[in-house]
Amino acid sequence: MSKIFNSIAFLAIFVFGFSIENSNLEKIEEARSLGYQYKLQSETKEAIECYQTILELDPDDYDARLALGRLYILTENYTQAEDIFQKIIMEDSTDLEAYTGLAEIAKIQSDFAQQIFYLNDILSKAPADISAKYRIDVLYQLALGYQYSDQLFLSNQTLDRIIEIEPTFAEAWAEKGKLAFWDDKPYLAMKFYQKAIDLDPTHHYYQERYQDLLQITKPAFYTKQNFLREQETDLETFNYTHEYMINKRITNLWQAKLGYHSRYTYRDSAGYKSSALYDAAFCNNHWLLNSNHSINSDFRYSFSEQSISLVNITSLNNFKFWKLSIKNQFSLRSELFETWYGVSRQLLQNRLSFSYQNSEFTINYHIGEIDNNYVENRSKMDENRFLDYTMNLNHEIYKNLNFGINYRFQNFQYESDLYYTPQDKKLYGVNASYYFEISDFYSYLSSSLQRDDDGDIETNNSLEFGYNWHNISFALSYANSQTPYYQSDSASVIINGHF
């Protein structure tokens, strides 16, 4: 009798347990279907509640855990989403969906190093027979991650891997075009964008970028007319300078400029009036090693002096370490310093700047010598050495509004009657600038005030208005400089554009 009772009890428990399990399965599937519908309707809160219900009934339900992790990303609950994905990986270190979720969270939080780590994990753990589309999608995200983290060489290599798998993937060719443009290689960029256009002719963005590059490689022109008035004790000088220039990007690495420069000077020195003309043709060659390194050289032929000379060679180098940008411009120059008396100067110039977020610190250093000088009691000296350097700290306190403090030191070995020769002069000052745009109009204003160690005040102000019209821009500018012993006013008209 007891055996029969035990058998009946076991059967009842089994049937009851099966009934409960079957009921749970029905509830799980009902919640899963409802959660999916809520997700499609972007009702994420209700969808989350459905998937949480599933996990209460079955904590090991993989699909519910994965769906809940993705929903937490949509609702910006990144910590909870990351916990879910990490637990999945602890149970299965080859789960690609969990790594994909972690990579997406890292991208959203701009943790590109972590995103790159997870994407490379996906590629290393993906089975050999995984679809080409899946592998290309991961590689494309990896290429963009390298771009965001300024690892452009690795981004280019990753895009090449995509093209090896699928040569007709237009997005990869377009991204290579963008990288070539960033590397200041417009002709190479045009080649890549043209390939992308051939593969996807309806993509307007590719066509727009290609047209932008065409503009860059077209010949450009520049002209400037400048009127300058300078006034000192018993001396007033008027200068009219006009300059014309044509430049053309010849190759990815070479840009050439040809121009003509002329300056007519009229002066009144205590009632003695005279004039002089200086004109020259010049050629500038700009060699671009890449977007961060280049070399400039200037050759000039002076018609008035009937001589040809190398007047400038400049090296420009940019470096970046995380958010710190370093720029250095080193120049060796030879130039006519004082037109009236045929005085020239040779100098070494170095401009070094450090930029971090909205702040920039700059050191501008000049050292050299001036020849054909009359110094002290009109005795003639072959050279007059000088040193001039400025330190400036600027901060953008609002969009395009900058404020700064500066220090300047000037020193000449000898005093001269021909030009300004301060000795051991120190200036301390403040400066501000503002740039703004309204439609095709723009304006730039700057002002500085400095006080020297004798208590004298020096001010400099400038203002420029410009208008961009199709391929041509026009600008009017005015500048004023004033000290107790010197005043200058300068007005310019500038036109430049593409043919």
C-alpha positions as CSV (number, residue, x, y, z in Angstrom):
1,M,0.0,0.0,0.0
2,S,2.8,2.4,0.9
3,K,4.6,1.7,-2.4
4,I,1.4,2.6,-4.3
5,F,1.1,5.8,-2.3
6,N,4.7,6.7,-2.9
7,S,4.4,6.2,-6.6
8,I,1.2,8.3,-6.7
9,A,2.9,11.1,-4.7
10,F,6.0,11.0,-7.0
11,L,3.8,11.2,-10.1
12,A,1.8,14.1,-8.6
13,I,5.0,16.0,-7.8
14,F,6.4,15.3,-11.3
15,V,3.2,16.5,-12.9
16,F,3.1,19.6,-10.7
17,G,6.7,20.4,-11.4
18,F,6.3,19.9,-15.1
19,S,3.2,22.1,-15.0
20,I,5.1,24.9,-13.2
21,E,8.1,24.6,-15.6
22,N,5.7,24.7,-18.6
23,S,4.0,27.7,-17.1
24,N,7.3,29.5,-16.6
25,L,8.3,28.8,-20.2
26,E,5.0,30.3,-21.4
27,K,5.6,33.4,-19.3
28,I,9.2,33.7,-20.5
29,E,8.2,33.5,-24.2
30,E,5.3,35.9,-23.6
31,A,7.6,38.4,-21.9
32,R,10.2,37.9,-24.7
33,S,7.7,38.6,-27.4
34,L,6.3,41.6,-25.6
35,G,9.8,43.0,-24.8
36,Y,10.7,42.7,-28.5
37,Q,7.6,44.6,-29.5
38,Y,8.3,47.3,-27.0
39,K,11.9,47.6,-28.3
40,L,10.7,48.0,-31.9
41,Q,8.4,50.8,-30.7
42,S,11.3,52.5,-28.8
43,E,9.5,52.0,-25.5
44,T,12.7,51.0,-23.8
45,K,11.5,51.3,-20.2
46,E,8.7,48.7,-20.8
47,A,11.1,46.5,-22.8
48,I,13.6,46.5,-19.9
49,E,10.9,45.4,-17.5
50,C,10.0,42.5,-19.8
51,Y,13.5,41.2,-20.1
52,Q,14.0,41.7,-16.3
53,T,11.0,39.5,-15.8
54,I,12.6,36.8,-18.0
55,L,15.8,36.9,-15.9
56,E,13.8,36.6,-12.7
57,L,12.3,33.3,-14.0
58,D,15.5,32.1,-15.7
59,P,18.7,34.0,-14.6
60,D,20.8,32.1,-17.3
61,D,18.6,33.2,-20.3
62,Y,21.4,34.4,-22.7
63,D,19.2,36.2,-25.2
64,A,17.5,38.2,-22.4
65,R,20.8,39.2,-20.8
66,L,22.1,40.3,-24.2
67,A,19.0,42.3,-25.0
68,L,18.9,43.9,-21.6
69,G,22.6,45.0,-22.0
70,R,21.8,46.6,-25.4
71,L,18.7,48.4,-23.9
72,Y,20.8,49.7,-21.0
73,I,23.1,51.3,-23.6
74,L,20.1,53.0,-25.3
75,T,19.1,54.4,-21.9
76,E,22.7,55.4,-21.1
77,N,22.9,53.0,-18.1
78,Y,26.5,52.1,-19.2
79,T,27.6,50.7,-15.9
80,Q,24.8,48.2,-15.8
81,A,25.3,47.3,-19.5
82,E,29.0,46.8,-19.0
83,D,28.3,44.5,-15.9
84,I,26.1,42.3,-18.0
85,F,28.5,42.0,-20.9
86,Q,31.5,41.3,-18.6
87,K,29.5,38.5,-16.9
88,I,28.8,36.9,-20.3
89,I,32.5,37.1,-21.2
90,M,33.5,35.5,-17.9
91,E,31.3,32.5,-18.8
92,D,32.3,32.5,-22.4
93,S,35.5,34.4,-23.4
94,T,34.7,34.0,-27.1
95,D,31.3,35.7,-27.0
96,L,31.5,38.2,-29.9
97,E,28.2,39.9,-29.1
98,A,29.3,40.8,-25.6
99,Y,32.6,42.3,-26.9
100,T,30.6,44.3,-29.5
101,G,28.5,45.8,-26.6
102,L,31.7,46.7,-24.6
103,A,33.2,48.3,-27.7
104,E,30.1,50.4,-28.3
105,I,30.1,51.6,-24.7
106,A,33.8,52.5,-25.0
107,K,33.1,54.5,-28.2
108,I,30.2,56.4,-26.6
109,Q,32.4,57.3,-23.7
110,S,35.2,58.4,-26.0
111,D,37.5,55.7,-24.5
112,F,38.9,54.9,-27.9
113,A,41.9,52.9,-26.6
114,Q,39.4,50.5,-24.9
115,Q,37.2,50.4,-28.0
116,I,40.2,49.5,-30.1
117,F,41.1,46.8,-27.6
118,Y,37.7,45.2,-27.7
119,L,37.4,45.4,-31.6
120,N,40.8,43.7,-31.9
121,D,39.6,41.0,-29.5
122,I,36.6,40.4,-31.7
123,L,38.8,40.0,-34.8
124,S,41.2,37.6,-33.0
125,K,38.4,35.5,-31.5
126,A,36.1,35.4,-34.6
127,P,35.9,32.0,-36.3
128,A,37.6,31.6,-39.6
129,D,34.3,31.0,-41.4
130,I,32.6,34.1,-40.1
131,S,30.9,36.2,-42.9
132,A,33.0,38.8,-44.8
133,K,30.3,41.4,-44.0
134,Y,30.7,40.9,-40.3
135,R,34.5,41.1,-40.5
136,I,34.3,44.2,-42.7
137,D,31.9,46.0,-40.3
138,V,34.3,45.4,-37.3
139,L,37.3,46.5,-39.3
140,Y,35.5,49.7,-40.4
141,Q,34.7,50.5,-36.8
142,L,38.3,49.8,-35.9
143,A,39.6,52.1,-38.7
144,L,37.4,54.9,-37.3
145,G,38.6,54.2,-33.7
146,Y,42.2,54.6,-34.9
147,Q,41.2,57.9,-36.5
148,Y,39.6,59.2,-33.3
149,S,42.7,58.3,-31.3
150,D,45.0,60.0,-33.9
151,Q,46.6,56.8,-35.0
152,L,46.1,57.6,-38.7
153,F,48.8,55.2,-40.0
154,L,47.0,52.2,-38.3
155,S,43.6,53.5,-39.6
156,N,45.0,53.5,-43.2
157,Q,46.4,49.9,-42.7
158,T,43.0,48.8,-41.4
159,L,41.2,50.3,-44.4
160,D,43.6,48.4,-46.7
161,R,42.6,45.2,-44.9
162,I,39.0,46.0,-45.8
163,I,39.8,46.6,-49.4
164,E,41.7,43.3,-49.6
165,I,38.5,41.5,-48.5
166,E,36.1,43.6,-50.5
167,P,37.6,46.0,-53.1
168,T,34.1,47.4,-53.9
169,F,33.6,48.8,-50.4
170,A,33.2,52.5,-51.2
171,E,33.3,53.7,-47.6
172,A,36.9,52.4,-47.2
173,W,38.1,54.3,-50.3
174,A,36.3,57.5,-49.1
175,E,38.0,57.2,-45.7
176,K,41.4,56.8,-47.3
177,G,40.6,59.9,-49.3
178,K,39.9,61.7,-46.0
179,L,43.1,60.5,-44.4
180,A,45.1,61.7,-47.5
181,F,43.4,65.1,-47.3
182,W,44.3,65.3,-43.6
183,D,47.9,64.4,-44.6
184,D,47.8,67.4,-47.0
185,K,48.0,65.2,-50.1
186,P,45.1,66.5,-52.2
187,Y,45.9,64.7,-55.5
188,L,46.1,61.3,-53.6
189,A,42.8,62.2,-51.8
190,M,41.1,62.9,-55.2
191,K,42.2,59.5,-56.5
192,F,40.6,57.8,-53.5
193,Y,37.4,59.8,-53.6
194,Q,37.1,59.2,-57.4
195,K,37.3,55.5,-56.7
196,A,34.5,55.8,-54.1
197,I,32.4,57.8,-56.5
198,D,32.9,55.1,-59.2
199,L,31.6,52.5,-56.8
200,D,28.7,54.7,-55.4
201,P,27.9,57.5,-57.9
202,T,24.8,58.6,-56.0
203,H,26.7,59.5,-52.8
204,H,26.6,63.3,-52.7
205,Y,29.1,63.6,-49.8
206,Y,31.9,62.0,-51.9
207,Q,31.2,64.3,-54.8
208,E,31.3,67.4,-52.6
209,R,34.6,66.4,-51.1
210,Y,36.0,65.8,-54.6
211,Q,34.9,69.2,-55.7
212,D,36.5,70.8,-52.6
213,L,39.8,69.1,-53.5
214,L,39.5,70.4,-57.1
215,Q,39.3,73.9,-55.7
216,I,42.5,73.3,-53.6
217,T,44.5,72.2,-56.7
218,K,43.3,75.0,-58.9
219,P,45.6,78.0,-59.4
220,A,44.9,80.8,-56.9
221,F,45.6,84.5,-56.9
222,Y,46.3,87.1,-54.2
223,T,46.7,90.8,-54.3
224,K,47.3,93.4,-51.6
225,Q,47.3,97.2,-51.7
226,N,48.7,98.8,-48.5
227,F,49.0,102.4,-47.5
228,L,51.2,103.1,-44.5
229,R,51.9,106.4,-42.7
230,E,54.6,106.7,-40.1
231,Q,55.3,109.7,-37.9
232,E,58.2,110.5,-35.6
233,T,59.8,113.6,-34.3
234,D,60.7,115.8,-37.4
235,L,60.0,112.8,-39.7
236,E,56.9,111.7,-41.6
237,T,56.9,108.8,-44.1
238,F,54.3,107.6,-46.5
239,N,54.5,104.1,-48.1
240,Y,52.4,102.6,-50.8
241,T,53.0,98.9,-51.3
242,H,51.3,96.6,-53.8
243,E,51.8,92.9,-54.1
244,Y,50.5,90.3,-56.7
245,M,50.9,86.6,-56.4
246,I,49.8,83.4,-58.2
247,N,50.2,80.1,-56.5
248,K,49.5,76.5,-57.6
249,R,49.6,73.1,-55.9
250,I,51.9,71.3,-58.4
251,T,52.0,67.9,-56.7
252,N,51.1,66.4,-53.4
253,L,54.5,67.6,-52.0
254,W,55.1,70.8,-53.9
255,Q,53.3,74.2,-53.9
256,A,54.8,77.0,-55.9
257,K,54.1,80.8,-55.7
258,L,55.2,83.5,-58.1
259,G,54.8,87.2,-57.3
260,Y,55.7,90.8,-57.7
261,H,56.2,93.3,-54.9
262,S,56.7,97.0,-55.2
263,R,57.1,99.7,-52.5
264,Y,57.1,103.4,-53.2
265,T,58.2,105.6,-50.3
266,Y,57.8,109.3,-49.8
267,R,59.3,111.1,-46.7
268,D,59.4,114.5,-45.2
269,S,62.4,114.9,-42.9
270,A,62.2,118.3,-41.2
271,G,61.1,119.9,-44.5
272,Y,63.5,117.9,-46.7
273,K,61.3,115.8,-49.1
274,S,62.4,112.8,-51.1
275,S,61.2,109.5,-52.5
276,A,62.4,106.0,-53.3
277,L,61.2,102.9,-55.1
278,Y,61.9,99.3,-54.3
279,D,60.5,96.5,-56.4
280,A,61.2,92.8,-56.8
281,A,59.9,89.5,-58.2
282,F,59.9,86.5,-55.9
283,C,59.4,82.8,-56.1
284,N,58.3,80.7,-53.1
285,N,58.6,76.9,-53.0
286,H,56.7,75.1,-50.3
287,W,57.7,71.4,-49.9
288,L,55.3,69.3,-47.8
289,L,56.8,66.2,-46.3
290,N,53.4,65.5,-44.8
291,S,50.6,67.5,-43.0
292,N,52.9,68.1,-40.0
293,H,56.3,68.8,-41.6
294,S,57.2,71.2,-44.4
295,I,60.0,73.4,-45.8
296,N,59.6,76.9,-47.4
297,S,62.2,78.7,-49.5
298,D,62.0,82.2,-51.1
299,F,64.1,83.5,-53.9
300,R,63.9,87.1,-54.9
301,Y,65.1,89.3,-57.7
302,S,65.3,93.0,-57.0
303,F,64.8,95.2,-60.1
304,S,65.9,98.3,-58.2
305,E,69.1,96.6,-56.9
306,Q,69.6,94.3,-59.8
307,S,70.4,91.3,-57.6
308,I,69.1,87.9,-56.9
309,S,69.2,86.2,-53.5
310,L,67.8,83.5,-51.2
311,V,65.8,85.6,-48.7
312,N,64.1,82.9,-46.6
313,I,64.2,79.2,-45.7
314,T,61.8,78.0,-43.1
315,S,61.1,74.7,-41.5
316,L,57.6,74.0,-40.1
317,N,57.0,71.1,-37.7
318,N,53.9,70.1,-35.7
319,F,53.8,67.5,-33.0
320,K,50.9,66.2,-30.9
321,F,51.0,64.3,-27.6
322,W,47.5,63.4,-26.5
323,K,45.8,66.8,-26.1
324,L,49.0,68.8,-26.2
325,S,50.0,70.3,-29.6
326,I,53.5,71.6,-30.2
327,K,54.3,73.8,-33.3
328,N,57.7,75.0,-34.2
329,Q,58.7,77.3,-37.1
330,F,62.4,77.9,-37.6
331,S,63.6,80.5,-40.2
332,L,66.8,81.9,-41.7
333,R,66.0,85.2,-43.4
334,S,67.8,88.0,-45.3
335,E,65.7,91.1,-46.1
336,L,66.0,94.8,-46.9
337,F,65.4,96.4,-43.5
338,E,65.6,100.1,-44.3
339,T,64.7,100.9,-47.9
340,W,65.9,104.5,-47.7
341,Y,69.5,103.8,-46.9
342,G,69.9,100.4,-48.4
343,V,70.2,98.7,-45.0
344,S,69.6,95.0,-44.8
345,R,69.4,92.5,-42.0
346,Q,70.0,88.8,-41.5
347,L,68.2,87.0,-38.8
348,L,67.4,83.7,-37.3
349,Q,63.7,83.4,-36.1
350,N,62.1,80.6,-34.1
351,R,58.5,80.5,-33.1
352,L,57.6,77.8,-30.6
353,S,54.0,77.3,-29.3
354,F,52.4,74.9,-26.9
355,S,48.6,74.5,-27.1
356,Y,46.4,72.6,-24.6
357,Q,42.6,72.7,-25.0
358,N,41.8,76.5,-25.0
359,S,45.2,77.8,-23.9
360,E,48.3,78.5,-25.9
361,F,51.8,79.6,-24.8
362,T,54.1,81.0,-27.5
363,I,57.8,82.1,-27.6
364,N,58.9,84.1,-30.6
365,Y,62.6,84.6,-30.8
366,H,64.7,86.8,-33.2
367,I,68.4,87.1,-33.3
368,G,70.6,88.6,-36.0
369,E,72.6,91.5,-37.3
370,I,72.0,94.7,-39.4
371,D,74.7,95.8,-41.8
372,N,75.6,99.2,-43.3
373,N,74.9,101.1,-40.1
374,Y,75.7,104.6,-38.9
375,V,75.8,104.3,-35.1
376,E,76.7,106.5,-32.2
377,N,78.4,109.7,-33.6
378,R,77.7,108.9,-37.3
379,S,80.7,106.5,-37.3
380,K,80.1,103.6,-39.7
381,M,79.8,100.1,-38.3
382,D,79.7,97.0,-40.5
383,E,77.1,95.2,-38.3
384,N,74.7,95.9,-35.4
385,R,73.6,92.8,-33.6
386,F,70.2,92.5,-32.0
387,L,68.0,90.3,-29.9
388,D,64.2,90.4,-29.7
389,Y,61.9,87.9,-28.1
390,T,58.3,87.7,-27.0
391,M,56.5,85.4,-24.7
392,N,52.7,85.3,-24.9
393,L,50.1,83.3,-23.0
394,N,46.6,83.3,-24.5
395,H,43.3,81.7,-23.4
396,E,40.0,81.4,-25.2
397,I,37.6,82.6,-22.6
398,Y,34.6,82.3,-24.9
399,K,34.1,81.0,-28.5
400,N,36.7,82.9,-30.7
401,L,37.3,85.5,-27.9
402,N,40.8,85.4,-26.6
403,F,42.6,87.2,-23.8
404,G,46.4,87.1,-23.1
405,I,49.3,88.4,-21.3
406,N,52.8,89.0,-22.8
407,Y,56.3,90.0,-22.2
408,R,58.8,91.4,-24.7
409,F,62.6,92.1,-24.6
410,Q,64.5,94.2,-27.2
411,N,68.2,94.9,-27.4
412,F,70.6,96.3,-30.0
413,Q,74.3,96.3,-29.6
414,Y,74.6,99.9,-30.7
415,E,72.3,102.9,-31.1
416,S,71.7,104.1,-34.7
417,D,70.2,107.2,-36.3
418,L,68.8,105.2,-39.2
419,Y,66.3,103.0,-37.3
420,Y,64.8,102.3,-33.9
421,T,67.4,100.7,-31.7
422,P,66.1,100.1,-28.1
423,Q,68.6,98.7,-25.6
424,D,67.6,96.4,-22.8
425,K,64.0,97.4,-23.3
426,K,61.4,95.3,-21.4
427,L,57.7,95.5,-22.1
428,Y,54.8,93.9,-20.1
429,G,51.3,93.9,-21.5
430,V,47.9,92.4,-22.2
431,N,46.2,91.6,-25.5
432,A,42.7,90.5,-26.7
433,S,41.2,89.4,-30.0
434,Y,37.8,88.4,-31.3
435,Y,36.7,86.7,-34.5
436,F,33.1,86.3,-35.7
437,E,31.2,85.3,-38.8
438,I,27.8,86.2,-40.0
439,S,26.8,84.3,-43.2
440,D,29.6,85.1,-45.7
441,F,30.9,88.1,-43.7
442,Y,33.6,87.9,-41.1
443,S,35.4,90.3,-38.9
444,Y,38.6,90.2,-36.8
445,L,39.5,92.6,-34.0
446,S,42.7,92.7,-31.9
447,S,44.2,95.0,-29.4
448,S,47.3,95.1,-27.2
449,L,48.6,97.4,-24.5
450,Q,52.2,97.3,-23.2
451,R,54.2,99.2,-20.7
452,D,58.0,99.4,-20.7
453,D,60.4,99.7,-17.8
454,D,60.5,103.5,-18.2
455,G,56.7,103.7,-17.8
456,D,56.0,104.5,-21.5
457,I,52.8,103.0,-23.0
458,E,52.7,101.3,-26.4
459,T,49.3,100.4,-28.0
460,N,48.5,98.3,-31.1
461,N,45.1,97.9,-32.6
462,S,43.8,96.2,-35.8
463,L,40.5,95.6,-37.4
464,E,39.6,93.6,-40.5
465,F,36.3,93.0,-42.3
466,G,36.0,90.4,-45.0
467,Y,33.5,88.9,-47.4
468,N,33.6,85.4,-49.0
469,W,31.9,85.3,-52.4
470,H,32.0,82.0,-54.3
471,N,35.7,81.5,-55.1
472,I,36.8,85.0,-54.2
473,S,37.2,86.8,-50.9
474,F,37.6,90.5,-50.2
475,A,39.1,92.1,-47.1
476,L,39.6,95.6,-45.7
477,S,41.9,96.1,-42.8
478,Y,43.2,98.9,-40.6
479,A,46.0,98.9,-38.0
480,N,47.4,101.5,-35.7
481,S,50.5,101.5,-33.5
482,Q,51.4,104.3,-31.1
483,T,54.2,105.1,-28.6
484,P,55.3,108.4,-27.2
485,Y,57.9,108.7,-30.0
486,Y,56.3,106.9,-32.9
487,Q,52.9,106.5,-34.5
488,S,51.8,104.5,-37.6
489,D,48.5,104.0,-39.4
490,S,48.1,101.3,-42.0
491,A,45.2,100.5,-44.3
492,S,45.0,97.5,-46.7
493,V,42.8,96.1,-49.4
494,I,43.2,92.3,-50.0
495,I,41.6,90.2,-52.7
496,N,42.3,86.5,-53.2
497,G,40.6,83.4,-54.7
498,H,40.8,80.7,-57.3
499,F,40.6,80.9,-61.0
